[in-house]
Every structure is written in C-alpha cells, then in structure tokens.
Amino acid sequence: MANLLAVIAAPDRSTQAMLAGEALRQAASKLRHKIDVEIHTAQGVQQPLSASAIAAADAVLLLGEAAAQDVRFANSHTLLTSLEAVLADAEGQLKASLITPAASSALRIVGITSCPTGIAHTFMAAEGLSQAAQKLGHAIRVETQGSVGAQDTLTADEIRLADVVIIAADTQVDLARFVGKRLFSSGTKPAINDGENLVRRAIAEAKPHAASQASASQSAATPAAASQSEQRSGPYKHLMTGVSFMLPFVTAGGIMIALAFALGGIYAFDDAHKGTLAWALFQIGAKSAFALMVPILAGYISYSIANRPGIAPGMVGGMLAASLGSGFLGGIAAGFIAGYGTDWLNKKIQLGRNLDGLKPVLILPVLGSLLVGLLMIYVIGTPVAALLAMLTEALKSMQGSSALLLGAILGAMMAFDMGGPVNKAAYAFATGLIASQVYTPMAAVMAAGMTPPLGIALATKLFADRFTADEREAGKAAGVLGISFISEGAIPFAARDPLRVIPSLMVGSAVTGAISMAMGVELKVPHGGVFVLPIPNAVTNLGAYLVALVVGTVLTAVMLRVLKKPVTQ
C-alpha cells in the first residue's frame, strides 16, 4: 500500500475539482492505496495536508498551475496532471504517479523528432534515439513529424505509461499531449551525434510539463504550454518553422512554372496562351502556389511563437507584405510582429474563464491582425520593399568576382554543419529569394549541398585505404543521399573525423557554389537534387551546373585523400 497525496488547485472550477477528488479517492481504494486530497476552491482550502502527511508521502499528484508551484513538495516525487486527465482515468493517473526512474532499470520512453525540411534530420534523430535507448536497456517509441506528416504516431496509452518524453526537434512541436509527463527538449543534432548521452540527460533532467493558464482555459487555441517557451531556440527556430511550411509551396510552384515554360515557352503566361495547358500550369504555379509562399512563411513564423492564435495575424501580415512588394523580407518581419504581438496580447488580456473562449476566435485574430496590418502599411512595408528591391537588383547584377564570392560563401555554409543552423541559414536565404524571381543563389545552394555526400561517396571508392570497411559500405548510402540533395549523408563521416572531413567538404562545396554563381545558373525548385534537373527550364545552363557539381565532388574527394591518413586495419 502506498501513501499518496493530491492537491487540486482550481478555484474557478470547484465542481470539477470536487469530482476529481472523489474519483481519486475511489481509485485509490480500488488499488488499496491511502490518499489524502487537498482542494483549493474559491471559498478556501478544503482538507489541508499536514506536514507529517507530506513527509510520509510516496507520491504527490498536482493538478493546476498553483499546485505545480507549491514549494511544500520540492523534495517529493510528484506527478503534474490535469483535471481532465484525472476525470478521464483516475486509476491510471495514480499508477503513473508511482512510477519513478528508480523503480525499474528499464524505462518506457516516448519521443518526437522534427526538422525544418522534415527529411533527413527527422529520421536520423529518431534512429539515434531508438538505438541509444535500446542499447541502454529502455523501451522507446519515436514519432517522426516529417515532410509527409506524422508517422508512427504515439497513442494515448503509450504517452500515459511513458516515464520520460524526449523532444528532439528544430521546429515547433505541439506539446499539449504531454501535460503532466516528465519532458526533456533538445535539437536534433544531439540525438544524431550522441543519442546515448541525450537519453541519459533526459532521464536525469526531465521536468514535469505544465500547461499554462491560457492553454488550460482554451486548449484548442493554444495547445503548446507556455512554460515551454523558455526552452525554444528563439527567432531561428521560429524562422525555420515558417520555412519548413513554405517549402512545399515553393517546390510545387517552381515545378509547375517550369512545366508551363516547357510546354508553352517563356511567354506561356500571356493572353495569347490563355486556356492552354501551359497557361493553366502557370496559373497554378505562379498565381497560386507562389502567391501563398510569403503568407505561409509569415503565418507559421507567427504560429511558432504564439501557437494557433498567431496564424491569422501572421498570414494577414504576409499577404500585406506580398501586396506591398516587401516579399520574403517583409513576410519574415510580419511573422515576428504578428507572433510576438499576439503572444503579448494573449498574456495581457484576461477575461475570466467564461469569456476566455472569445480570445482565440475573436479578440486575438482581430487585434493581432490590426496590429501587424497597420504596422506593415504605415511603418514597415515601404522601407522593407525598398530594401528588398536593392537586394534583388544587387543579386541580379552580380558578375565576376562578386558572384564568385557569394557562391563560395553560400557553398561553404552548406557544408559547414550539413543541415545545422549555418546550413539552414544559407538555404532559407536562397529559398526566400525565389519569391523575388532571383534563382541563382538557389542553384548554388543545392549544388553545394549535394557535393559533401557525393564527394565522400567518391572518395570511399577511389581512396578506400582512407576509410574503414564500415565507412566504405556507408559511402554507398551517402552517394544516394547526395544525388537527392540530402547533405546529412556526410554527417557520420564528419562526426568521426571533423578536423579533416569538414574542411574538405567546405572547400569542395565553396568551389561548387562559386562556379554555379559565376556561370549564372538559375534553379527554380528548392529541392529534389538531380531528379529535378531533367525538367525543362527548372535549371538554366544545365551543362555549367553539372560541371560545378562534378568539379566540387572531385575536389572534395581529393581533399579527403590529402588530409585523411590511411586507416590501419
């Protein structure tokens, strides 16, 4: 028999609090446990817990924000949960409260992985977590939130029974399902590079995930807990969330435009072609998919900051940015203004439980849209449009040494951390420029991103003595990833020998990017690797593009041959 305590702090929900208390008593009796329940109502505290009861407790259930912050239980084993969870399954909550890391050497872990593009890092992080947990003797299930949506979705029972939740993500993840669970957040790289250490840290450092007052009163509107805001990576993570949602629109629009030009020529959009298939494809790509790029970017930057109440103000700001000619720069500004503005309004406007339901559907969309709209029209839109016009003109006029330098910088950035912040910064820059009809940086970035894994694959074939048997075998997979524009295929090699491998990759990618920019190669599609090259007009000056890719790949392999020492078997 266990000695259990429960503290229910819900002054504005007295009836539900009393029902939850009675449900816990009945469940404890059924499980043959002893439980004392303290309830905080608008009329005061009912059945306050004694100091001796707190000292003797095996576990404490805490319901409500005030209970979670109660200093009396700083040294107790606690489970943070909610009224809804207790009313739905009081017995399960009592069982969960008694589970501690010390209770069993084998823990039940659930996790979520996600990255901006939702391709390589998402699944590599999931694999890293799975292998690490299994090696340490723990059971684990990982949900991947990739470019095709959530896969291996966690069930409610798996979450309820989990001892620890690990979030390894570079974008915003909805955490509403994990209220009351011990949760640990990190980026994807720790899971990829050292999964065992991440799992150990998660077990040792995970803290109960608390729902904020806003999410408690309007969970449909703000699913992610506000307490997690301090764990986010700030503006970079919000920007990458926007970019990840924007990418499918850029890809679809770019391919449609390329097909339109292939079928109807470069004037497929004019009235002479109206009604033809080429004209229709141009309407789909340029007038629809591309028209949504900036609003989607701004809307989901705002969503990452303010959750669902931020989507409408962000998209309104993004539409204004597009119509005012401020493009992706204006969209980024609108997204951050809408997100931080809506989040501030959400925290400052307190209407009480009966009226809080108006906030997500009426008050926040109206006030947030008004705030970002007026600022975009009267303050930000015009100067940002002028700045974008200057940037666009400067990039279009780049020739000779200036184009070489920009291409080399973008190329080196793509190879520096292969999917990390520096890589994604270069990628986001090039992708955003597609909306302004500037396509040369995108060509340089994609070629430079393909070069690292392709160079490694070539080196494992030509200079096999520089690699172990496992690395030579992994080189085949790196080649496939390389032609698909998945730079992360080079990560395992860089992690084993970073001081030699990373400089080699950066040199090859810098040369690739420089050649591509200097030759004026344009690419209208932000992803796809070699598989988009056969599409007519997707790439201009295809011969020069292939030369840049081959030269960079060969140079990378040669650099690896020079810098790496022979492996002694």
Secondary structure, 3 states (H helix, E strand, C coil): CCEEEEEEECCCCHHHHHHHHHHHHHHHHHCCCEEEEEEEECCEEECCCCHHHHHHCCEEEEECHHHHCCHHHCCCCEEEECHHHHHHCHHHHHHHHCCCHHHCCCCEEEEEEECCCCCHHHHHHHHHHHHHHHHCCCEEEEEEEECCEEECCCCHHHHHHCCEEEEEECCCCCCHHHCCCEEEEECHHHHHHCHHHHHHHHHHHCEECCCCHHHHHCCCCCCCCHHHHHHCCCHHHHHHHHHHHHHHHHHHHHHHHHHHHHHHCCCCCCHHHCCCHHHHHHHHHHHHHHHHHHHHHHHHHHHHHHCHHHHHHHHHHHHHHHHCCCHHHHHHHHHHHHHHHHHHHHHHCCCCCCCCCHHHHHHHHHHHHHHHHHHHHHHHHHHHHHHHHHHHHHHHCCCHHHHHHHHHHHHHHHHHCCCCHHHHHHHHHHHHHHCCCCCHHHHHHHHHHHHHHHHHHHHHHHCHHHCCHHHHHHHHHHHHHHHCCCHHHHHHHHHHCHHHHHHHHHHHHHHHHHHHHHCCCCECCCCCHHHHCCCCCCECCHHHHHHHHHHHHHHHHHHHHHHCCCCCC
